[in-house]
Amino acid sequence: MMFLFSCSKDRYASINISKPSNGEVFTAPEVIQVIATLSDGDALGCERLTVTKQNGANDTVINFSDNQQIASYTFNKNFVSESNTTYKIIVSACAEGVLTGDTIFVHAN
């Protein structure tokens, strides 16, 4: 039998999107790299990355999730941009049953 005890009282995951920057503009067909670090003093319960085109249909470009029970997780995913397209990038994580997320927008000319 195993018991896990936490000395931390944090309920929210920390999310840092280091690449790209919110509002960054790319030249299509440039590759857009998404790097984000998620962490929690106890453990993350789910890790998600979603990239959608803001084109009316909100076509999904990346829909990735993982359910590792770890304290820190890093996304490093790429996609090729299309001209005249705005992308919504959402990074989220669960910690103690609470979903926390960060959203940025980038554009390709």
Biopython code that builds the backbone (N, CA, C, O; Angstrom):
import numpy as np
from Bio.PDB.StructureBuilder import StructureBuilder

atoms = [
    (1, "MET", "N", (0.845, -1.164, 0.000)),
    (1, "MET", "CA", (0.000, 0.000, 0.000)),
    (1, "MET", "C", (0.897, 1.235, 0.000)),
    (1, "MET", "O", (1.897, 1.289, 0.715)),
    (2, "MET", "N", (0.524, 2.229, -0.813)),
    (2, "MET", "CA", (1.307, 3.456, -0.879)),
    (2, "MET", "C", (0.415, 4.638, -0.534)),
    (2, "MET", "O", (-0.735, 4.721, -0.963)),
    (3, "PHE", "N", (0.977, 5.552, 0.254)),
    (3, "PHE", "CA", (0.278, 6.790, 0.593)),
    (3, "PHE", "C", (1.117, 7.957, 0.101)),
    (3, "PHE", "O", (2.341, 7.955, 0.232)),
    (4, "LEU", "N", (0.452, 8.951, -0.464)),
    (4, "LEU", "CA", (1.141, 10.160, -0.903)),
    (4, "LEU", "C", (0.651, 11.324, -0.053)),
    (4, "LEU", "O", (-0.550, 11.559, 0.072)),
    (5, "PHE", "N", (1.592, 12.038, 0.522)),
    (5, "PHE", "CA", (1.248, 13.198, 1.329)),
    (5, "PHE", "C", (1.855, 14.434, 0.693)),
    (5, "PHE", "O", (2.948, 14.382, 0.128)),
    (6, "SER", "N", (1.158, 15.517, 0.787)),
    (6, "SER", "CA", (1.633, 16.767, 0.215)),
    (6, "SER", "C", (1.863, 17.782, 1.315)),
    (6, "SER", "O", (1.036, 17.952, 2.211)),
    (7, "CYS", "N", (3.003, 18.456, 1.230)),
    (7, "CYS", "CA", (3.276, 19.543, 2.169)),
    (7, "CYS", "C", (2.858, 20.881, 1.572)),
    (7, "CYS", "O", (2.850, 21.899, 2.263)),
    (8, "SER", "N", (2.520, 20.877, 0.316)),
    (8, "SER", "CA", (2.154, 22.106, -0.381)),
    (8, "SER", "C", (0.642, 22.319, -0.307)),
    (8, "SER", "O", (-0.130, 21.361, -0.283)),
    (9, "LYS", "N", (0.234, 23.581, -0.272)),
    (9, "LYS", "CA", (-1.191, 23.899, -0.210)),
    (9, "LYS", "C", (-1.682, 24.550, -1.502)),
    (9, "LYS", "O", (-2.773, 25.120, -1.526)),
    (10, "ASP", "N", (-0.890, 24.471, -2.578)),
    (10, "ASP", "CA", (-1.318, 25.089, -3.831)),
    (10, "ASP", "C", (-2.384, 24.243, -4.507)),
    (10, "ASP", "O", (-2.315, 23.014, -4.501)),
    (11, "ARG", "N", (-3.368, 24.910, -5.087)),
    (11, "ARG", "CA", (-4.438, 24.198, -5.789)),
    (11, "ARG", "C", (-4.406, 24.471, -7.271)),
    (11, "ARG", "O", (-5.134, 23.837, -8.035)),
    (12, "TYR", "N", (-3.572, 25.407, -7.691)),
    (12, "TYR", "CA", (-3.558, 25.815, -9.081)),
    (12, "TYR", "C", (-2.202, 25.548, -9.722)),
    (12, "TYR", "O", (-1.153, 25.823, -9.139)),
    (13, "ALA", "N", (-2.249, 25.015, -10.914)),
    (13, "ALA", "CA", (-1.013, 24.766, -11.654)),
    (13, "ALA", "C", (-0.430, 26.090, -12.116)),
    (13, "ALA", "O", (-1.159, 27.043, -12.389)),
    (14, "SER", "N", (0.872, 26.135, -12.200)),
    (14, "SER", "CA", (1.571, 27.292, -12.756)),
    (14, "SER", "C", (1.832, 26.999, -14.229)),
    (14, "SER", "O", (2.330, 25.927, -14.574)),
    (15, "ILE", "N", (1.493, 27.956, -15.102)),
    (15, "ILE", "CA", (1.660, 27.762, -16.540)),
    (15, "ILE", "C", (2.486, 28.906, -17.105)),
    (15, "ILE", "O", (2.183, 30.077, -16.878)),
    (16, "ASN", "N", (3.536, 28.554, -17.846)),
    (16, "ASN", "CA", (4.389, 29.554, -18.473)),
    (16, "ASN", "C", (4.549, 29.204, -19.951)),
    (16, "ASN", "O", (5.195, 28.214, -20.295)),
    (17, "ILE", "N", (3.955, 30.026, -20.825)),
    (17, "ILE", "CA", (4.137, 29.842, -22.265)),
    (17, "ILE", "C", (5.338, 30.689, -22.658)),
    (17, "ILE", "O", (5.254, 31.917, -22.696)),
    (18, "SER", "N", (6.458, 30.032, -22.950)),
    (18, "SER", "CA", (7.676, 30.776, -23.271)),
    (18, "SER", "C", (7.821, 31.072, -24.761)),
    (18, "SER", "O", (8.515, 32.014, -25.141)),
    (19, "LYS", "N", (7.173, 30.275, -25.604)),
    (19, "LYS", "CA", (7.177, 30.499, -27.048)),
    (19, "LYS", "C", (5.855, 30.060, -27.596)),
    (19, "LYS", "O", (5.377, 29.001, -27.189)),
    (20, "PRO", "N", (5.238, 30.766, -28.462)),
    (20, "PRO", "CA", (5.542, 32.120, -28.926)),
    (20, "PRO", "C", (5.014, 33.146, -27.934)),
    (20, "PRO", "O", (4.408, 32.787, -26.925)),
    (21, "SER", "N", (5.243, 34.404, -28.219)),
    (21, "SER", "CA", (4.722, 35.491, -27.386)),
    (21, "SER", "C", (3.308, 35.841, -27.829)),
    (21, "SER", "O", (2.967, 35.716, -29.005)),
    (22, "ASN", "N", (2.496, 36.277, -26.886)),
    (22, "ASN", "CA", (1.146, 36.710, -27.220)),
    (22, "ASN", "C", (1.221, 37.875, -28.220)),
    (22, "ASN", "O", (1.940, 38.850, -27.999)),
    (23, "GLY", "N", (0.476, 37.758, -29.309)),
    (23, "GLY", "CA", (0.460, 38.804, -30.320)),
    (23, "GLY", "C", (1.576, 38.717, -31.346)),
    (23, "GLY", "O", (1.648, 39.550, -32.249)),
    (24, "GLU", "N", (2.446, 37.723, -31.224)),
    (24, "GLU", "CA", (3.564, 37.586, -32.166)),
    (24, "GLU", "C", (3.034, 37.344, -33.581)),
    (24, "GLU", "O", (2.022, 36.670, -33.771)),
    (25, "VAL", "N", (3.739, 37.909, -34.571)),
    (25, "VAL", "CA", (3.334, 37.792, -35.968)),
    (25, "VAL", "C", (4.400, 36.995, -36.721)),
    (25, "VAL", "O", (5.597, 37.253, -36.590)),
    (26, "PHE", "N", (3.945, 36.030, -37.505)),
    (26, "PHE", "CA", (4.818, 35.158, -38.283)),
    (26, "PHE", "C", (4.557, 35.367, -39.763)),
    (26, "PHE", "O", (3.540, 35.941, -40.152)),
    (27, "THR", "N", (5.481, 34.896, -40.583)),
    (27, "THR", "CA", (5.314, 34.939, -42.036)),
    (27, "THR", "C", (5.099, 33.513, -42.518)),
    (27, "THR", "O", (5.995, 32.675, -42.411)),
    (28, "ALA", "N", (3.910, 33.237, -43.048)),
    (28, "ALA", "CA", (3.590, 31.888, -43.533)),
    (28, "ALA", "C", (4.501, 31.538, -44.702)),
    (28, "ALA", "O", (4.819, 32.414, -45.508)),
    (29, "PRO", "N", (4.920, 30.312, -44.816)),
    (29, "PRO", "CA", (4.587, 29.107, -44.044)),
    (29, "PRO", "C", (5.589, 28.822, -42.920)),
    (29, "PRO", "O", (6.089, 27.703, -42.798)),
    (30, "GLU", "N", (5.871, 29.810, -42.126)),
    (30, "GLU", "CA", (6.821, 29.658, -41.028)),
    (30, "GLU", "C", (6.323, 28.622, -40.020)),
    (30, "GLU", "O", (5.124, 28.510, -39.768)),
    (31, "VAL", "N", (7.257, 27.873, -39.452)),
    (31, "VAL", "CA", (6.927, 26.905, -38.406)),
    (31, "VAL", "C", (6.810, 27.656, -37.086)),
    (31, "VAL", "O", (7.711, 28.401, -36.698)),
    (32, "ILE", "N", (5.696, 27.451, -36.407)),
    (32, "ILE", "CA", (5.475, 28.060, -35.098)),
    (32, "ILE", "C", (5.729, 26.998, -34.044)),
    (32, "ILE", "O", (5.100, 25.940, -34.039)),
    (33, "GLN", "N", (6.660, 27.299, -33.154)),
    (33, "GLN", "CA", (7.011, 26.371, -32.080)),
    (33, "GLN", "C", (6.314, 26.833, -30.802)),
    (33, "GLN", "O", (6.394, 28.002, -30.427)),
    (34, "VAL", "N", (5.632, 25.905, -30.141)),
    (34, "VAL", "CA", (4.956, 26.191, -28.874)),
    (34, "VAL", "C", (5.728, 25.480, -27.765)),
    (34, "VAL", "O", (5.825, 24.253, -27.740)),
    (35, "ILE", "N", (6.272, 26.281, -26.852)),
    (35, "ILE", "CA", (6.965, 25.728, -25.682)),
    (35, "ILE", "C", (6.270, 26.278, -24.447)),
    (35, "ILE", "O", (6.137, 27.491, -24.287)),
    (36, "ALA", "N", (5.834, 25.390, -23.588)),
    (36, "ALA", "CA", (5.153, 25.788, -22.355)),
    (36, "ALA", "C", (5.537, 24.837, -21.235)),
    (36, "ALA", "O", (5.671, 23.630, -21.435)),
    (37, "THR", "N", (5.711, 25.409, -20.055)),
    (37, "THR", "CA", (6.034, 24.611, -18.869)),
    (37, "THR", "C", (4.886, 24.725, -17.879)),
    (37, "THR", "O", (4.417, 25.819, -17.564)),
    (38, "LEU", "N", (4.448, 23.573, -17.398)),
    (38, "LEU", "CA", (3.375, 23.494, -16.413)),
    (38, "LEU", "C", (3.969, 22.882, -15.156)),
    (38, "LEU", "O", (4.762, 21.944, -15.234)),
    (39, "SER", "N", (3.591, 23.406, -14.005)),
    (39, "SER", "CA", (4.127, 22.826, -12.775)),
    (39, "SER", "C", (3.133, 22.994, -11.632)),
    (39, "SER", "O", (2.248, 23.850, -11.658)),
    (40, "ASP", "N", (3.314, 22.151, -10.642)),
    (40, "ASP", "CA", (2.512, 22.199, -9.428)),
    (40, "ASP", "C", (3.346, 21.582, -8.316)),
    (40, "ASP", "O", (4.041, 20.591, -8.538)),
    (41, "GLY", "N", (3.284, 22.157, -7.132)),
    (41, "GLY", "CA", (4.074, 21.657, -6.018)),
    (41, "GLY", "C", (3.717, 20.243, -5.607)),
    (41, "GLY", "O", (4.546, 19.530, -5.041)),
    (42, "ASP", "N", (2.491, 19.832, -5.885)),
    (42, "ASP", "CA", (2.054, 18.479, -5.540)),
    (42, "ASP", "C", (2.202, 17.590, -6.766)),
    (42, "ASP", "O", (3.170, 16.838, -6.875)),
    (43, "ALA", "N", (1.273, 17.668, -7.667)),
    (43, "ALA", "CA", (1.332, 16.901, -8.916)),
    (43, "ALA", "C", (0.258, 17.400, -9.860)),
    (43, "ALA", "O", (-0.844, 17.756, -9.442)),
    (44, "LEU", "N", (0.591, 17.421, -11.121)),
    (44, "LEU", "CA", (-0.385, 17.743, -12.156)),
    (44, "LEU", "C", (-1.234, 16.510, -12.415)),
    (44, "LEU", "O", (-0.754, 15.385, -12.277)),
    (45, "GLY", "N", (-2.483, 16.712, -12.785)),
    (45, "GLY", "CA", (-3.350, 15.581, -13.076)),
    (45, "GLY", "C", (-3.630, 15.412, -14.554)),
    (45, "GLY", "O", (-3.980, 14.320, -15.000)),
    (46, "CYS", "N", (-3.481, 16.479, -15.317)),
    (46, "CYS", "CA", (-3.677, 16.411, -16.760)),
    (46, "CYS", "C", (-2.945, 17.595, -17.383)),
    (46, "CYS", "O", (-2.821, 18.658, -16.776)),
    (47, "GLU", "N", (-2.471, 17.393, -18.585)),
    (47, "GLU", "CA", (-1.738, 18.426, -19.291)),
    (47, "GLU", "C", (-2.316, 18.523, -20.694)),
    (47, "GLU", "O", (-2.430, 17.512, -21.386)),
    (48, "ARG", "N", (-2.686, 19.743, -21.130)),
    (48, "ARG", "CA", (-3.354, 19.891, -22.425)),
    (48, "ARG", "C", (-2.786, 21.062, -23.212)),
    (48, "ARG", "O", (-2.438, 22.107, -22.662)),
    (49, "LEU", "N", (-2.705, 20.845, -24.530)),
    (49, "LEU", "CA", (-2.321, 21.896, -25.471)),
    (49, "LEU", "C", (-3.290, 21.846, -26.635)),
    (49, "LEU", "O", (-3.451, 20.809, -27.278)),
    (50, "THR", "N", (-3.939, 22.978, -26.903)),
    (50, "THR", "CA", (-4.873, 23.068, -28.019)),
    (50, "THR", "C", (-4.527, 24.307, -28.839)),
    (50, "THR", "O", (-4.372, 25.403, -28.301)),
    (51, "VAL", "N", (-4.408, 24.109, -30.151)),
    (51, "VAL", "CA", (-4.198, 25.226, -31.069)),
    (51, "VAL", "C", (-5.325, 25.173, -32.092)),
    (51, "VAL", "O", (-5.536, 24.153, -32.748)),
    (52, "THR", "N", (-6.048, 26.288, -32.221)),
    (52, "THR", "CA", (-7.128, 26.354, -33.202)),
    (52, "THR", "C", (-6.954, 27.578, -34.085)),
    (52, "THR", "O", (-6.424, 28.606, -33.662)),
    (53, "LYS", "N", (-7.419, 27.441, -35.333)),
    (53, "LYS", "CA", (-7.458, 28.580, -36.248)),
    (53, "LYS", "C", (-8.690, 29.397, -35.888)),
    (53, "LYS", "O", (-9.758, 28.840, -35.632)),
    (54, "GLN", "N", (-8.545, 30.696, -35.871)),
    (54, "GLN", "CA", (-9.674, 31.580, -35.603)),
    (54, "GLN", "C", (-10.251, 32.023, -36.951)),
    (54, "GLN", "O", (-10.150, 33.187, -37.340)),
    (55, "ASN", "N", (-10.858, 31.058, -37.652)),
    (55, "ASN", "CA", (-11.316, 31.280, -39.027)),
    (55, "ASN", "C", (-12.816, 31.097, -39.187)),
    (55, "ASN", "O", (-13.295, 30.862, -40.296)),
    (56, "GLY", "N", (-13.546, 31.199, -38.115)),
    (56, "GLY", "CA", (-14.989, 30.980, -38.179)),
    (56, "GLY", "C", (-15.358, 29.550, -37.860)),
    (56, "GLY", "O", (-16.293, 29.300, -37.099)),
    (57, "ALA", "N", (-14.624, 28.602, -38.442)),
    (57, "ALA", "CA", (-14.878, 27.188, -38.165)),
    (57, "ALA", "C", (-14.061, 26.705, -36.965)),
    (57, "ALA", "O", (-14.316, 25.629, -36.423)),
    (58, "ASN", "N", (-13.076, 27.512, -36.557)),
    (58, "ASN", "CA", (-12.182, 27.160, -35.446)),
    (58, "ASN", "C", (-11.543, 25.790, -35.634)),
    (58, "ASN", "O", (-11.534, 24.965, -34.721)),
    (59, "ASP", "N", (-11.007, 25.559, -36.835)),
    (59, "ASP", "CA", (-10.341, 24.295, -37.140)),
    (59, "ASP", "C", (-9.212, 24.025, -36.152)),
    (59, "ASP", "O", (-8.432, 24.921, -35.829)),
    (60, "THR", "N", (-9.129, 22.794, -35.678)),
    (60, "THR", "CA", (-8.095, 22.403, -34.732)),
    (60, "THR", "C", (-6.805, 22.063, -35.473)),
    (60, "THR", "O", (-6.809, 21.302, -36.440)),
    (61, "VAL", "N", (-5.703, 22.643, -35.001)),
    (61, "VAL", "CA", (-4.384, 22.389, -35.561)),
    (61, "VAL", "C", (-3.654, 21.369, -34.688)),
    (61, "VAL", "O", (-3.066, 20.414, -35.197)),
    (62, "ILE", "N", (-3.695, 21.576, -33.379)),
    (62, "ILE", "CA", (-3.093, 20.648, -32.411)),
    (62, "ILE", "C", (-4.113, 20.422, -31.300)),
    (62, "ILE", "O", (-4.697, 21.372, -30.779)),
    (63, "ASN", "N", (-4.320, 19.165, -30.945)),
    (63, "ASN", "CA", (-5.152, 18.807, -29.802)),
    (63, "ASN", "C", (-4.425, 17.687, -29.077)),
    (63, "ASN", "O", (-4.616, 16.508, -29.374)),
    (64, "PHE", "N", (-3.584, 18.076, -28.115)),
    (64, "PHE", "CA", (-2.720, 17.110, -27.437)),
    (64, "PHE", "C", (-3.018, 17.126, -25.948)),
    (64, "PHE", "O", (-3.159, 18.188, -25.342)),
    (65, "SER", "N", (-3.112, 15.943, -25.368)),
    (65, "SER", "CA", (-3.277, 15.864, -23.917)),
    (65, "SER", "C", (-2.498, 14.677, -23.377)),
    (65, "SER", "O", (-2.248, 13.694, -24.075)),
    (66, "ASP", "N", (-2.129, 14.802, -22.126)),
    (66, "ASP", "CA", (-1.404, 13.754, -21.426)),
    (66, "ASP", "C", (-1.950, 13.739, -20.007)),
    (66, "ASP", "O", (-2.447, 14.757, -19.526)),
    (67, "ASN", "N", (-1.869, 12.635, -19.354)),
    (67, "ASN", "CA", (-2.404, 12.525, -17.995)),
    (67, "ASN", "C", (-1.358, 12.001, -17.021)),
    (67, "ASN", "O", (-1.655, 11.177, -16.155)),
    (68, "GLN", "N", (-0.143, 12.485, -17.172)),
    (68, "GLN", "CA", (0.911, 12.056, -16.261)),
    (68, "GLN", "C", (0.727, 12.712, -14.895)),
    (68, "GLN", "O", (0.361, 13.884, -14.805)),
    (69, "GLN", "N", (0.977, 11.969, -13.861)),
    (69, "GLN", "CA", (0.917, 12.476, -12.493)),
    (69, "GLN", "C", (2.322, 12.888, -12.086)),
    (69, "GLN", "O", (3.020, 12.145, -11.397)),
    (70, "ILE", "N", (2.735, 14.079, -12.517)),
    (70, "ILE", "CA", (4.091, 14.566, -12.252)),
    (70, "ILE", "C", (4.030, 16.022, -11.808)),
    (70, "ILE", "O", (3.017, 16.694, -12.003)),
    (71, "ALA", "N", (5.105, 16.504, -11.217)),
    (71, "ALA", "CA", (5.137, 17.869, -10.698)),
    (71, "ALA", "C", (5.426, 18.909, -11.776)),
    (71, "ALA", "O", (5.042, 20.069, -11.628)),
    (72, "SER", "N", (6.099, 18.510, -12.865)),
    (72, "SER", "CA", (6.444, 19.455, -13.913)),
    (72, "SER", "C", (6.333, 18.786, -15.280)),
    (72, "SER", "O", (6.654, 17.608, -15.435)),
    (73, "TYR", "N", (5.875, 19.549, -16.262)),
    (73, "TYR", "CA", (5.654, 19.009, -17.603)),
    (73, "TYR", "C", (5.972, 20.113, -18.609)),
    (73, "TYR", "O", (5.640, 21.276, -18.381)),
    (74, "THR", "N", (6.617, 19.752, -19.723)),
    (74, "THR", "CA", (6.937, 20.733, -20.758)),
    (74, "THR", "C", (6.387, 20.283, -22.101)),
    (74, "THR", "O", (6.609, 19.152, -22.534)),
    (75, "PHE", "N", (5.662, 21.195, -22.756)),
    (75, "PHE", "CA", (5.212, 20.976, -24.131)),
    (75, "PHE", "C", (6.250, 21.576, -25.057)),
    (75, "PHE", "O", (6.782, 22.653, -24.787)),
    (76, "ASN", "N", (6.543, 20.876, -26.159)),
    (76, "ASN", "CA", (7.383, 21.417, -27.227)),
    (76, "ASN", "C", (6.815, 20.854, -28.521)),
    (76, "ASN", "O", (7.215, 19.785, -28.981)),
    (77, "LYS", "N", (5.872, 21.596, -29.101)),
    (77, "LYS", "CA", (5.160, 21.148, -30.297)),
    (77, "LYS", "C", (5.279, 22.211, -31.386)),
    (77, "LYS", "O", (5.416, 23.399, -31.096)),
    (78, "ASN", "N", (5.225, 21.765, -32.647)),
    (78, "ASN", "CA", (5.338, 22.666, -33.793)),
    (78, "ASN", "C", (4.162, 22.495, -34.740)),
    (78, "ASN", "O", (3.543, 21.434, -34.808)),
    (79, "PHE", "N", (3.870, 23.572, -35.473)),
    (79, "PHE", "CA", (2.929, 23.475, -36.586)),
    (79, "PHE", "C", (3.311, 24.509, -37.632)),
    (79, "PHE", "O", (3.935, 25.524, -37.321)),
    (80, "VAL", "N", (2.930, 24.243, -38.870)),
    (80, "VAL", "CA", (3.229, 25.146, -39.977)),
    (80, "VAL", "C", (2.089, 26.148, -40.113)),
    (80, "VAL", "O", (0.921, 25.768, -40.206)),
    (81, "SER", "N", (2.437, 27.415, -40.124)),
    (81, "SER", "CA", (1.423, 28.464, -40.212)),
    (81, "SER", "C", (0.905, 28.634, -41.641)),
    (81, "SER", "O", (1.585, 28.321, -42.618)),
    (82, "GLU", "N", (-0.311, 29.135, -41.721)),
    (82, "GLU", "CA", (-0.940, 29.451, -43.005)),
    (82, "GLU", "C", (-1.142, 30.954, -43.080)),
    (82, "GLU", "O", (-1.378, 31.600, -42.059)),
    (83, "SER", "N", (-1.053, 31.510, -44.268)),
    (83, "SER", "CA", (-1.160, 32.963, -44.425)),
    (83, "SER", "C", (-2.548, 33.470, -44.026)),
    (83, "SER", "O", (-3.559, 32.783, -44.169)),
    (84, "ASN", "N", (-2.544, 34.700, -43.521)),
    (84, "ASN", "CA", (-3.771, 35.387, -43.103)),
    (84, "ASN", "C", (-4.585, 34.585, -42.093)),
    (84, "ASN", "O", (-5.811, 34.509, -42.186)),
    (85, "THR", "N", (-3.885, 33.988, -41.127)),
    (85, "THR", "CA", (-4.555, 33.148, -40.128)),
    (85, "THR", "C", (-4.126, 33.551, -38.723)),
    (85, "THR", "O", (-2.940, 33.724, -38.444)),
    (86, "THR", "N", (-5.107, 33.694, -37.854)),
    (86, "THR", "CA", (-4.857, 33.917, -36.439)),
    (86, "THR", "C", (-5.056, 32.591, -35.713)),
    (86, "THR", "O", (-6.001, 31.854, -35.992)),
    (87, "TYR", "N", (-4.161, 32.300, -34.786)),
    (87, "TYR", "CA", (-4.218, 31.056, -34.028)),
    (87, "TYR", "C", (-4.441, 31.355, -32.544)),
    (87, "TYR", "O", (-3.855, 32.280, -31.981)),
    (88, "LYS", "N", (-5.298, 30.553, -31.936)),
    (88, "LYS", "CA", (-5.543, 30.611, -30.495)),
    (88, "LYS", "C", (-4.818, 29.426, -29.873)),
    (88, "LYS", "O", (-5.072, 28.276, -30.234)),
    (89, "ILE", "N", (-3.914, 29.707, -28.938)),
    (89, "ILE", "CA", (-3.121, 28.663, -28.281)),
    (89, "ILE", "C", (-3.539, 28.614, -26.815)),
    (89, "ILE", "O", (-3.421, 29.600, -26.088)),
    (90, "ILE", "N", (-4.033, 27.443, -26.392)),
    (90, "ILE", "CA", (-4.477, 27.259, -25.010)),
    (90, "ILE", "C", (-3.628, 26.165, -24.366)),
    (90, "ILE", "O", (-3.527, 25.054, -24.887)),
    (91, "VAL", "N", (-3.026, 26.494, -23.237)),
    (91, "VAL", "CA", (-2.279, 25.520, -22.446)),
    (91, "VAL", "C", (-2.988, 25.422, -21.105)),
    (91, "VAL", "O", (-3.249, 26.439, -20.463)),
    (92, "SER", "N", (-3.302, 24.202, -20.678)),
    (92, "SER", "CA", (-4.015, 24.035, -19.410)),
    (92, "SER", "C", (-3.516, 22.806, -18.667)),
    (92, "SER", "O", (-2.896, 21.909, -19.239)),
    (93, "ALA", "N", (-3.809, 22.797, -17.372)),
    (93, "ALA", "CA", (-3.407, 21.674, -16.523)),
    (93, "ALA", "C", (-4.361, 21.573, -15.346)),
    (93, "ALA", "O", (-4.948, 22.566, -14.918)),
    (94, "CYS", "N", (-4.509, 20.354, -14.827)),
    (94, "CYS", "CA", (-5.307, 20.107, -13.628)),
    (94, "CYS", "C", (-4.365, 19.928, -12.445)),
    (94, "CYS", "O", (-3.329, 19.272, -12.554)),
    (95, "ALA", "N", (-4.734, 20.510, -11.335)),
    (95, "ALA", "CA", (-4.024, 20.294, -10.074)),
    (95, "ALA", "C", (-5.085, 20.239, -8.985)),
    (95, "ALA", "O", (-5.855, 21.184, -8.816)),
    (96, "GLU", "N", (-5.127, 19.158, -8.263)),
    (96, "GLU", "CA", (-6.124, 18.947, -7.206)),
    (96, "GLU", "C", (-7.542, 19.155, -7.727)),
    (96, "GLU", "O", (-8.392, 19.706, -7.027)),
    (97, "GLY", "N", (-7.792, 18.713, -8.959)),
    (97, "GLY", "CA", (-9.121, 18.783, -9.532)),
    (97, "GLY", "C", (-9.518, 20.142, -10.080)),
    (97, "GLY", "O", (-10.648, 20.313, -10.538)),
    (98, "VAL", "N", (-8.608, 21.118, -10.043)),
    (98, "VAL", "CA", (-8.886, 22.465, -10.540)),
    (98, "VAL", "C", (-8.154, 22.665, -11.866)),
    (98, "VAL", "O", (-6.935, 22.511, -11.936)),
    (99, "LEU", "N", (-8.898, 23.008, -12.910)),
    (99, "LEU", "CA", (-8.310, 23.239, -14.225)),
    (99, "LEU", "C", (-7.861, 24.695, -14.329)),
    (99, "LEU", "O", (-8.652, 25.615, -14.119)),
    (100, "THR", "N", (-6.585, 24.892, -14.654)),
    (100, "THR", "CA", (-6.007, 26.211, -14.823)),
    (100, "THR", "C", (-5.498, 26.314, -16.254)),
    (100, "THR", "O", (-4.963, 25.342, -16.787)),
    (101, "GLY", "N", (-5.652, 27.469, -16.881)),
    (101, "GLY", "CA", (-5.190, 27.603, -18.252)),
    (101, "GLY", "C", (-4.671, 28.984, -18.578)),
    (101, "GLY", "O", (-4.912, 29.950, -17.854)),
    (102, "ASP", "N", (-3.951, 29.058, -19.685)),
    (102, "ASP", "CA", (-3.459, 30.322, -20.210)),
    (102, "ASP", "C", (-3.706, 30.307, -21.711)),
    (102, "ASP", "O", (-3.541, 29.276, -22.363)),
    (103, "THR", "N", (-4.099, 31.442, -22.255)),
    (103, "THR", "CA", (-4.427, 31.545, -23.658)),
    (103, "THR", "C", (-3.674, 32.705, -24.305)),
    (103, "THR", "O", (-3.611, 33.800, -23.746)),
    (104, "ILE", "N", (-3.104, 32.459, -25.483)),
    (104, "ILE", "CA", (-2.479, 33.530, -26.253)),
    (104, "ILE", "C", (-2.964, 33.435, -27.688)),
    (104, "ILE", "O", (-3.507, 32.413, -28.107)),
    (105, "PHE", "N", (-2.762, 34.512, -28.438)),
    (105, "PHE", "CA", (-3.107, 34.556, -29.856)),
    (105, "PHE", "C", (-1.880, 34.968, -30.658)),
    (105, "PHE", "O", (-1.147, 35.869, -30.250)),
    (106, "VAL", "N", (-1.650, 34.318, -31.796)),
    (106, "VAL", "CA", (-0.587, 34.707, -32.715)),
    (106, "VAL", "C", (-1.186, 34.785, -34.114)),
    (106, "VAL", "O", (-2.271, 34.261, -34.364)),
    (107, "HIS", "N", (-0.472, 35.441, -35.023)),
    (107, "HIS", "CA", (-0.996, 35.635, -36.376)),
    (107, "HIS", "C", (0.094, 35.336, -37.400)),
    (107, "HIS", "O", (1.273, 35.599, -37.165)),
    (108, "ALA", "N", (-0.315, 34.789, -38.531)),
    (108, "ALA", "CA", (0.592, 34.576, -39.651)),
    (108, "ALA", "C", (0.110, 35.389, -40.839)),
    (108, "ALA", "O", (-1.058, 35.321, -41.222)),
    (109, "ASN", "N", (1.031, 36.165, -41.423)),
    (109, "ASN", "CA", (0.730, 36.948, -42.632)),
    (109, "ASN", "C", (1.008, 36.121, -43.864)),
    (109, "ASN", "O", (0.819, 36.598, -44.983)),
]
sb = StructureBuilder()
sb.init_structure("model")
sb.init_model(0)
sb.init_chain("A")
sb.init_seg("    ")
for serial, (resi, resn, name, xyz) in enumerate(atoms, 1):
    if name == "N":
        sb.init_residue(resn, " ", resi, " ")
    sb.init_atom(name, np.array(xyz, "f"), 0.0, 1.0, " ", f" {name:<3s}", serial, name[0])
structure = sb.get_structure()
